[in-house]
Amino acid sequence: MLALTKAAERLSVTVRHGRVTGLRREGGRVTGVILERDAVACSTVLLALGPWSSETSAWIDVPIEVRPLKGQILRLQAPGPPVACSVG
């Protein structure tokens, strides 16, 4: 992620950090992103929250029926001593 951020900054992208709390809308169009302590004007927004996308339903007045599911972790019981590191 750090390499992607640095590459984007080399292309004159401004990276903003902060928790998004909503969208600013005007006449049915998104005109900005509202952060906890600031706002960013824009003409286009991409909601890329993966399994947490349903949290944005109220921002766009559209139900988003996506929920995080448990199941990404596989646990095995194997003979011998436990593995001393995380394997991804």
LINPETA-V758596 format. One record per backbone hydrogen bond with DSSP energy under -1.0 kcal/mol. CO is the residue of the C=O (numbers start at 0). NH is the residue of the N-H. E is the energy in kcal/mol with one decimal. If there is no record, write none. Layout:
CO;NH;E + CO;NH;E
//
This chain:
0;4;-2.5 + 1;5;-2.6 + 2;6;-2.4 + 3;7;-2.3 + 4;8;-2.4 + 5;9;-1.8 + 7;12;-2.2 + 8;11;-1.6 + 18;35;-1.4 + 21;33;-2.8 + 23;30;-3.3 + 23;31;-1.4 + 25;28;-1.4 + 28;25;-2.8 + 30;41;-2.0 + 31;23;-2.6 + 32;39;-2.6 + 33;20;-3.0 + 33;21;-1.2 + 37;34;-3.0 + 39;32;-2.7 + 48;51;-2.1 + 49;52;-1.9 + 51;54;-1.8 + 52;55;-2.2 + 53;56;-1.6 + 55;59;-1.2 + 56;60;-1.1 + 56;61;-1.4 + 63;65;-1.5
//
